[in-house]
Amino acid sequence: MTITSKPLYSQGNPEDQYRQMGGVVGLTEICFGTKDLETVLFQQVGNVFYTSPEMGRVMFELLYVYFESYEVAKSEKVIWNGTQQAYNTNTFDCSEENKTLIKSFEQQLIAGLK
């Protein structure tokens, strides 16, 4: 199952990974007006529900932390750091430097899901 395995550039366990993805999607929506990572993630999640319905509860719990982190990113402009088990203390803005970093996170996470 791709969705619960570790994406290539993500840190930590699946819960950490979903927190990170939620944060990155929140920031890409703020800075770019897009949710490309969310689209790819939801396609994968849909596939898991279809092929492994017994994973439903696990997926629900992972999506819960995804959306929680998404909301934190949108309001506080931070993402989850799986190594530190906390949200970053430095906030992101939509400066060109931060946009480059956010886009890089997004692309790495998308690559890890495919």
Summary of the structure (lengths in Angstrom):
residues: 114
radius of gyration: 13.3
end to end distance: 11.4
largest distance: 43.3
contacts: 356
relative contact order: 0.25
helix: 70%
strand: 4%
